[in-house]
Each structure stands twice: as C-alpha cells, then as structure tokens.
Amino acid sequence: MEIIHVSAECYPYAKVGGLADVVGTLPKYQQQLGHIAKVVLPMHRTKFLYEHEWTVEHKGSIMMGNSHFEYTIIKEKSNELDFDLYCVDIYGLLDRENVYSYDDDTERFTAFQIAVVDWISKWEHKPDVVHVHDHHTGLIPFMMKHSFAYNHLANVPTVFTIHNAQYQGWMSWDDSNYIPDFDTWQWGLLDWDNMINPLACAVKCADRVSTVSPSYMEELKTNANGLEQLFVSEFFKCSGILNGIDTVVWNPEIDTYILDNYSVKDADAGKQLNKKKLCKDFNLDPKLPLFIFIGRLVGEKAADLLPQAISDSISQLGNKMNFLILGSGDKKLEDQLTYLVSSYTGFYNSKIGYNEKLSHQMYAGADFILMPSRVEPCGLNQMYALRYGTIPMVRSTGGLKDTIIDFGEPGGFGIRFNYASVWDITYSVHRAVELFDDKEKMTALRKQIMKINNSWELSAGKYIALYEAAQSK
C-alpha cells in the first residue's frame, strides 16, 4: 500500500508540537509493516533543510484566485528518516523559517495544499491512500473530490487525523476563490457557521476520520470549539487511535543526550546520576523529589496555573521538592515563571524556549512530570516519561486518561486528578512527595512503568486497518 502523509510539521525537519512527532514516526513503522509511506510538507527554511541534500522531483504551476504561483517539489536524498520525505516550495509563501503565526497563513497553507494535489494529479499512478493531518491540510479531501481539475482523484481514499480540534483554520467566504474551481453545489461541505472551516470540511469529506486517542474522540462530541454536532452526526466514520512513540529515539539505554544510560535493571542508580547533573545545572537539590513540566506555556496545557501551584506547593510543604520548567508561549507567563526563580532559589528554576536535548535530560533526571492539561488530545510527554521511569501526574482528560492509571487503583502506576485547578495540582504534589518517601514503592513503580509498551507497532497496524476501511467505502 502506498500512503501519502500531508502535514505542516514532521520531526526532525520542523517541529512545533506533537504533530511533528507523530508524522515523523508513524510512516517509519508503516514502512516496517511492508508498506510505502511518504511524507509531504512545506519547505520551511529550517536547519534540517540546509544540512541535507535534495533532488528536484517536480516543477509545476498553480492558480490561487487571481494569483499564479510556481511550485517545486524536492526530495531528501539519504532516506535518513526511513521513509521518503518531500517538501513543497513556493517563493514568497513557503520560504519562511517558522511553521506558523504569519499574517498570511491562510494563503500559505491553501497554496501548499493546492500544490500537493496538483502534483499528485500529475502522477502516472494513483496512491492507495492520502492521509492528511490537522486543518492545514483539511481542504485536500474536498479538492480531490470536487475541484474540476482534480476530480479524477475522487476515488482515491482519504483519511483525516485531528491532532487538535481547537484550531480549525477558519477562512472568510471572500477567500473562496483561492480554492480551485469546484462544483458550487457542494459549497455546504466547506461551510460551518458562515465561514469556510477546513477542519470541518475534512471531517465531512474524508472517507475516514481519526483522532489521536479514543477518549478525545468521545470528548469532541461535547467539546469541539463549535463542531460538537458535526462529530455526533459523523460518528460512523470516526475513530480514536492512540498515538505511539519512537522507542529508538526515546530509549534511556542508548539515548546520547543524557549523561548516564540505564535500563530497568539499574534505573534507580541511572536516574540518580542524571538527576545530580540536572540539579547541578539548575541549582536544585538532588536529594529532593524533582517535578518537571515540558511543553507550551498556553492555556490548553493549564500552564497558567503553574506559578501559583508551585508557590503553594513549596510554601505548604516547606521546601520538600524541586520544580523545573521547560517551555515557551505566553509572554506574560514566561515572565512570571522567570521571576519566580528569585523567590524560590534552590528549589525552582525554568528554561524558557525549546530544547530537545534538555527535554531528554529532564525525562531522565526527573522523578515526576506534571501535565495538568485542560485539553490533551493524546499527549506524548507522559509516554516519554514512562519510558524513562519518570512518573506522570496528569489530569484525567483525552489521551492522558487513556494511558495513565492512578497508582491507588489496581495495576496503577501514575497520579491522576480530575480538574485543571491549583488545588488539584498541589494535592497531587502532596501525594507524589509521600510516594517519593516510600523508596520501595517508588522503585517498584519505576520498574513497572519502564516496561509499558507504547511503541507505534500496535497503532501503526490500526491505521492500516483504517486505510483498508476507507478503500472499501
């Protein structure tokens, strides 16, 4: 089966969030199952681009409204990622360093999608399935089925995966001329609440729809940023498939980013060595339990609760724990977290920004990872943490609910709480400190969680079954 993944991100080429990790890993596991998986994304001007060799695969031209664009498809030569990686370049639109947050993102990603469909339409054969990810690629199923120039692709199965339904790519109907000429009788497929909504359009037009965890799929029926009724009405073609992780990249036995490699057998000693190095770098006490947060400093992650929760926890328990934060996002919150260092020197520190190496070191050196998310479609951080013997503390939502069982329940191994609130976080910190003091229990849980298999092997097979269902529509 030939599978074409279309995405705005793919690790290690370009990463903003978990979307990149999924698109950078799932195709590799699909290749291992004997299929041909390819990834297409915009030619962001990233470090990866300049450090690799590329060949030109195709040149074409497209119209977007009244504008004419030349586009170029390039292919990475080394096959370093274990699958074919293609990038689409459009001068003046896709030649940017950042993935998102430009004023002309609507034009940028619409042009990208048109170029992808135009390129595929020129192939001498048809792919077996086109798998598109999030709203940045959500117009592709519609164009393949209803744009006159491309309707010979109408029978090619399409699958749409929602990594985060809060962002939907809304467009004004004034921009409808950007979309290649289509059957205007089908305008309702584009519309939601008098706007063109690429995410809603993909849910309507794709042959199968998936989300990145079963619980998130259910949650969208009641909390989908205005699309709740759509998910209720389209439930018959929707399913939740839990993300996996790359167990080669995230492996404490061979991880080159961490100070001391370790396995289940010597996890306590290995983690302690990594913890000492990490605490030394950030002026923390390695004898105390170390709590970390890694991620975007935004409301979805409930990061706005961290300053008060950290302050309350340290004050209530009298300097019995350390906190270390790695992330970026809301500028006001970044400043709050930075300012907090002066109040709790020796027990709290932060690093504002994105740092892949440091994140690995934090997973290896920490005792607990805090994920109080208001919205978490799947979450990968808790799976990385399990792999490194770091106990997740999570709010019971989305994929966090699907992957973490509270240690107070039979077979449990993590800490779960119900509400994104300062009180729930601080109470969970109290529970974690008590657990940390029970060395025998802590060691047993650490060994238990490091044996949990969250690799892509099982999930990759579920996606193949989903493609087969789309083919038999």
N, C-alpha and C positions, 0 to 999 in steps of 0.2 A: 504494500500500500504506500502510495506517495502522499505525504502530508505536508501542507504548506502552512506554517505558522506566521501570522502577520501581527506585529506588535510595535509599540513605541519604544520598548525597552528590552534589553537582553544582556544579562551579565555574562562575561565581563566587559562587553562593548560599551554599554551605557546602563547605569543603574540609578534609579531614584528610590524604589521600594521593592516590595516582594514580587511584583510583576516580573521584574528583571530576573530574579532568581528562578522563578517558575519557567519562563521562556528559555532561560539559559541551561536548564537541566532536563525538563520533560522530553525534548527532542532526542537527547542523548540516550535516554532509557528506551525510547521508541525505536531508535536505531538498534539497540541491543536485542530488541524483540524481533528483529528481522525486517523492519520497515524502513522506508526512506523518508527522513524528516528534514525539512528545510525551514529556515527562519529568514524573514524579510523585515527590515526595519529602516527608518530614516537614517541617512548618512550624517549623524551628529558628529561634530568635529571633536572627537574625544581622543584620549591618549592611545587607546587600543587601535584606532584608525591609523594613526601615524606610525605605530610600531609594527604593523603587519603589511604584507604585500597583498595586492589585489589585482584582479583581472577584470576588464570590462566585458560584461556578458551581453549587454543590450543597450541600445540608444533609441529613444522614441520621443514623440511629442504629443502633448495633450492640450485640450482646451478646458479652461475652468472659467465659466461665464464668458466674458469677452476677452479674457487674457489667454495668451498662448505660452506654453512652457515646454522647454526641452527637458527631458529627464534621462538619467544614466543609471543603469543597474551594474553594480560591481560585486564581485565575489571574492571572499577571503581565500587565499591560495593554500594555506597549510593544513586546513581542516583541523586546526588545533582544538576546536570545541567538540570534535567527534560528530559534527553534522555540518551541512553546507550553510554558510552564513552569507546573506545578500544584503546590500544596502542600496537605498534609493537616494539619488542626489538630484536636487532641483535648485539651481542657482537662485539665490535671493530668498529662498524659503526654508530649505532643509540644511543649509550650510551654517548651522549655529552650534555653539558649544553646549548649551543647556538643552535638556529634553523638552521641558515645558516652560510655561509662565511668560510667553511673549504675547504682545497685544494682538498679533496676527495668527495665533494658534489655530483658529478656525480655518483660515486659508491654508496654513501649513499642512495640517493633517488631512484636510479634504484633498489637496493636491497629491499628497502621499498615497492616499487610498486609490485615487483615480489612476495614478501611475502603476500601482501594483496590479490592479485589474486589467489595465491596458496591456501590461507586459504579459500577464498570464494568457490573455486573449490571443497573443501572437504565437503561443507555443504550438508545435505541431501535434501535441497530445494534450490531454486534459489531466490535471491532478485528480487523485482519488477523493481528496477532501481538502477544503480550505478552512483552517481553524483561526479565527480572529479573536483578539483579546482586548477587552475594555472598549470604551466609547471611541477612542482614537481610531479604531478600525471598524466601527459599527455600521458604517454605510456600505461596506463591501458586499454583504449578502443582498442588500437592496439593488445595488448597481448590477450585480451579476444576474439578477433575475428580471429587472425591469428597465434598465438603460438599454436603449435600442442597439447601441454599438456593441454591447457585450452580452446580449441575451442568448447567444449561443453557449454561454457558460451556465445557463439557468439550471441545467440538470446536474451540475457539479455540487455535491453535498457541502453544506456549510455548517460549522459548529461555532458557537459564540460562547466564550467564557467570561464571566463577570468576576473581576478581582475586587472591585469596589463600586457599588451601585450609587454611592453618594455623588459621584462625578459623572455627568451624563452627556456633556458636550453640546449643550443647548445652542441652537442656531436660529437666527431670525428667518422668517419666510422670505425676507428680502434677499437672502443668500441662496435661495433655492436654485438660482441659475448656475451656481457652482457645480451642481450635480449634473453629469452628462445627461442629455435629453432622455427623458423617461416617459412612460405611459402615465399621463396626468390623472387617469382614473385611479391610480394607485397612490395618490397623494396622502391618503389616510395612514399608510404604512410609515410615512415619515413623521406624522404629526403626533404631538402629545401636548394638550393644553395650549393650543395655538402657537406652538413652537416646533421647529424641526428638532427632534430628540434622537441623536444617533444611537444611544443605548437602547431606548425603547424600540427604535426601528429594527435593531439587530435581534431583539427578543422576538419581535413579530415575524421577521423574515428568515432567520436562520432555521435550519432543519432540526437542530438540537441546541439546547441552551444548558450550560452548566455554571455552577458557582464552585468556589474553592473549598467548601465544606458542606455537609448535609444540613447542619443547624443553620448556617447562613441562608441556605435556600429557603428554609421554613420562615426565618425571620423576615425575609423580603416580602412576604405576604402581608406583613403588618408594619414594616418599617423600611421603605424603599425610596425615600425622598420624593414622594408623589406618585410612584409607579406601583403601589401596592396592588391595585385592582388588576393591573396588567399581569402580574405574576400569579394571581389567583386564576385568571382566565387562561393563561398559557401553561398551567401546571403540567399538562400531559406531556410536554416535550422538555421539561426542565428537570434537572437532577443535580445533586451535590456530590462532587468528588473531592475528597480531601487531598490537599497538596502533599507532596513528599519533599525530602531534602536530598541533596547530593552527599552521600555518605563517604565519598572520597575527599571532597573539599572540606567537609565538616567531620574530621576524624582526629581526635586527640592523640592517636598513636603515631600519626605521620604529619600532623599539622606543622608546617615550617614557620608559622607566625608566632608560635608560643615558645616559651623558654624551655620547658621540660615536657617531653612527650610521655603519655601514660595510657594505661588501659584499665579495664575493670579491676584487674588483679591488684594494681598499685595506685588506684585512683586517689585515695586519701593523701598519700605522700606526694604524688604528682601534682595534685591540685594545690597542696600547701606550698610547694616550691613556686608555682606560677602565681599564687596569691601573694607571697612575700615580695616578689619582683613588682607586681602590680601596685601593691600598697606602698612600696618604697617610692615608686614613680609619682604617686599621687598623695604622699604624706598621710597615709592611713595606717591603722594598727592591724597587723595581720592576725592577731590573736582574737579579734572580734569578728562576728559574722559580717560578711560583705554582701550588701544588696546592690544590684545594678539595674539600670534602665538603659536600654539601647533602642533608639527609634526617633521618629519625627516628633518634634515638640509641638503638637497640634491637639485640638480638642477631641478628635476621634480617638486618640491614644490616651485621653484623660491626663495628658501631661500637665495641664494647668493645675491639677490637684497636687502635684509633686512638692512644690515649695512648702505648703502648709503641712502635708503629710510627713515630710522629712523633719520639719521643725517640731511637730507634735511628737513624733516617734522618739527623737533624740531627747526631747525635754521630759517626756513621760517615763522613759526607761533609764534616764541618767547616763547617757554616753555608753550604751552597751552594744552599739552596732556602727558600721560604716555604710555610707552610701556613695556610689559613683555613677554619674550620669554621662552618657554619650549621645548626642543628638543635635539637631538644628531644626528651626522652624519659625515659630512666632518670636519676633524680635523682643517684645516686652518680656516674654517668658524666658528667653535666653538670658536677658539682663538679670532677671530675678534669680535664676539658678546660679549665675556667676557671682552675684552679690552675696548669696548665701554662704559662699566659701569663707568669708571673713567672720561670719557668725559661728561657724562650727568647724573651725580649723582643726585638722587632725581626725575628724570623724565624717567629713563630707568633702567631695570635690566634684568637678564637672569638666568636661571637654566638649566645647561647642563645635559642631561640624560633623563631617562624615569621615570615618577612618576604618577601613576594612581590617587592617592589621590589628588595631587596638580592639576592635569588636571581638576578634578571635581570642585575644589575650584576656579580655574580660570574661568571656564564657568559661575559659579555662581556670581563671583565678577566683571567680565569684562563688559564693555559697547559694545565693538566691537571685532570681531575676524577676523583677516586678513588671507586670503587664495589666494595668487596670482599665483597659480599653473600653470606651463607650461603644465603639464599632470595631470588630475584628473579623473580617470575612473568613480568614483561615488562621493567619499568624504562622510565621516560620521560626521566630525567635525562641518560642517555647520548645520547638523540636531541636533546634541547635543546642539549647541549654541542656536538654535531656541527654544528648549525645556526649556532652562534656561533664556530666554529673552535677549540673547546677539545677537546683530545684525551682521550678516555675511557680510563681504566685500570680494567679490570673483571675480576672473577672469572668464569671460564667456566661459567656456570650460567643456566638459564632464558632469558629474553629477551636477556640480556647476551650470551650465546653466539650467539644468532641475529642480532644486529645489529652486533657488533664483530669485526673480523678483525685479528689481530695484525700490526703493521707489518713483522714479519720474514717474513711469508708473502706469496705473490704477491697483489698487489692490496690488501694490508693497509694499515690506517690508524690502528689503536689499539694498546693494550697489554693483553694478556690473560694471566691467570695461573690456575693450577688449584685452588689451595687457599685457603681463608679462614684465613690464618695471618700472623703478624707477619713471618716470613721472606719469604713470597711478596710481601707488600706492600713491604717495604724493598728487595727485589731489583728490583721493578718501578719503584720510585722511582729507583734507580740507573740503570736503563735509560732512564728518562724524562729524567734530568739529562743523560745523554750525548746523547740525541736533541735536547734543547734547545740544546746547544752546537753542534750541526750546523745552522746557520741555514738553509742551502739546503734541507736535508731537511725541516726544520720548516715552512718556508714552503710547500713543495710539498704536504706532508700537510694543512696548514691549508686550502689551496685545494681539495684533494681532498674533504675531509670536508664542507666547506660546500656542495658540490654534490650531496651524497647526499639523495635524496628520501624522507623518512619521513612524508609527509603522510598524512592519513586517506583520501585518494581511493581507493587500492587496497583498503585494509582495509574501508572502508565498503561497497564492492561485494561483498566476500566475505561480509559479514554479510547482505546482501540475498539472496545465493545460499543462505545457511544458513536464512533465513526461508522461502524457497521450498521447501527440502528438508523443513522442518518442516510446511509446508502439505500436502505430498504424502505424509505419513507413512501 
